[in-house]
Amino acid sequence: MIKKSGNLKGILNAKGDAWIEVKEDKGLLERYLAPWLGGSPARGGGFDLKTLVVFKELVVGNRVQLDWFWDGHLRVLKVKKIKPFKKSGFLNGTLIQKGDKWIDVESEGSFVPWRFYAKWVGGMPDAGGSYNPVTLAFFDKFNVNESVRIVWSYDHRPRIERFIEQEEDKVFVPFYEGKTIPIGETNSQADQTKVNPFDQVPATNPFNQAVPSISTSPFDQTPRLVNENPFDSVNPTSINPFEGANKDKQKTNIPPSSSPFDSTPKINQMEANPFENIPLPGNPFDTFPKN
């Protein structure tokens, strides 16, 4: 049964004005045409113009994702470029194919093939620009199915910055820079003239330099009192502060329980009322002479 449609991922191997050639990840290489719209060319039919614009923007050597269908020819329904997640990195993989200016390497971890071109140096071809001859010379050192280690960058398509030769087994290359960093090795004959400045300082705890005092608590510096209770240092007194008022009363010979009104001199009751010394008037009618 022939499939009528499908989708795939692969490397854009070549392209023309109305077609693209894609090498899918399984290794199958096929050519896909742009969709045809309308009838015969005499009746105005032709390739889909929108698809032709997309073909023009694609760069050979990049990975692509392709949706296709069959109508007597393999046609492109939709295609887009797949870019790497970062602009540079380190790749350890297996060489699966090589050309005169590129190699296809299958990643060791994901088994996804990528095509890496030699880096372009110089200007335009007519001005002397070309693919890096040093990188191209390395292509002859590797055969298909051999392991390769490269530092790469992305500029319109993946490019080879440099190869890491296999004999550099004790070299770690970080994925974000690709610099060679020796690991697990030490210089057995270190330069004795280079002295660590921190080794000049005696390894002594600075807190041991201080002379310990007899008592470390600041509260122990004050003299201890015999009586720890601070109120015991006050001279005790048996006098009730409220008894002082009673002593003042005793000085005035006034009993504490006497009423203040009792201190006023007593007045003779007979002389107290001034009106009592005036003779009472008699009957006013008695003053007139009797006839």
Number of C-alpha atoms within 10 A of each C-alpha: 3 5 7 11 14 11 13 15 20 25 24 22 19 15 18 11 12 17 21 22 18 26 19 20 17 11 12 9 14 12 16 20 22 25 24 14 13 11 10 10 10 7 8 9 12 15 16 15 14 10 19 17 12 14 19 14 10 19 16 18 23 20 28 21 17 19 15 19 18 16 10 7 12 18 20 21 18 15 19 15 18 13 14 15 8 9 12 20 19 22 21 16 23 20 22 18 15 18 11 10 16 21 24 21 27 23 16 14 9 8 12 16 24 23 25 23 25 23 24 15 13 11 10 10 11 7 8 9 12 15 16 17 13 12 18 19 10 12 17 10 9 13 14 13 13 12 16 20 18 21 22 24 22 19 10 12 18 23 22 23 20 18 17 18 12 11 7 10 10 13 16 14 20 13 13 12 13 20 13 13 10 13 11 7 8 8 6 6 6 8 8 6 6 7 9 8 7 8 8 8 8 7 8 8 7 7 8 8 8 7 7 9 7 8 9 9 8 7 9 10 10 7 7 9 10 8 9 9 8 8 9 11 11 7 6 8 7 5 8 8 9 8 9 10 11 13 12 11 12 11 8 8 9 15 11 12 6 9 9 10 7 9 9 7 7 8 8 8 7 9 10 11 9 8 9 10 10 7 7 8 6 8 7 7 7 8 8 7 6 5 3
